[in-house]
Amino acid sequence: MTSQQFHIITDWSLKAPREKVWPVLMAAEQWPSWWRAVESVERLADGDAAGVGAVHRMTWRSMLWRMALPYSLTFDMHTTRIEPLTRIEGEAEGALSGSGRWDIWPDGTCTRLRYDWVVELMEPRLRFLGPLLRQAFIWNHEAVMDSGFSGLVTRLAGRGNLQPMRKA
């Protein structure tokens, strides 16, 4: 793996039914309202009835704002596969290139979510900084995902769908 390539896995566990988590995850245009790290999501293409083929332009802000990495990343996410209530897969093109996959499954009274992110830095200034700041990029991804977890918990709690939860 080169210094511009990343494979990062995030696991979450929520005490909410999968049927309540799924629609929130599928509504990417709404992510900025609850996911602090998501600056904007613009739907560029609708895709089929299930959402396969949809394209979203996503801009993510750095969560390491207290450090010297004030950057944002914009990329287009092409939805390539959807298995209702189970999996969402997509391909990223832009500042990042690669693939992302949400896996969702019931685990007793919880819903488990796993995000698999395999990407390469494409933006020239980030490619240049990649070897020097690799760990900072990983920390930033973890902070971004932590903000998503917190936001999802709050969003689901506001809808009366959530009991006490934990991050896996």
Secondary structure, DSSP 8 states (H G I E B T S, - for coil): --TTEEEEEEEEEESS-HHHHHHHHH-GGGHHHH-TTEEEEEEEE--STTSTT-EEEEEEE-S-TTTT---EEEEEEEEEEEETTTEEEEEEEESEEEEEEEEEEEETTEEEEEEEEEEEE-SHHHHHHHHHHHHHHHHHHHHHHHHHHHHHHHHHHHTT---S-B--
